[in-house]
Amino acid sequence: MPVRIRLKRVGARNSPAFRVVVADGRSPRDGKFIEEIGTYLPGKKDDNFKLNLERADYWVSKGAQPSDTVASFIKKARRAAAAAK
């Protein structure tokens, strides 16, 4: 079972919003998922994503593969967490 961390589209037709979810790689994009770990709002200018970094690190440690976009979110969240310390 290849587990992926990827985006699930929600929201209205011309106003997209995404949830960052952990899902089986074989399930459809907007289908069944294991856990929701964040959100992404592309319409917002600043601070347009939220991510539970602890849960993302947990799933990556268990072998989950993040998509390219989610990998960039994880990288930004780590940078922000390091700057906050």
ABEGO torsion letter per residue (X at the ends): XBBBBBBBBBEBAABBBBBBBBBBAABBAABBBABBAEBBBAABABGABBBBAAAAAAAAAAGBBBBAAAAAAAAAAAAAAAAAX
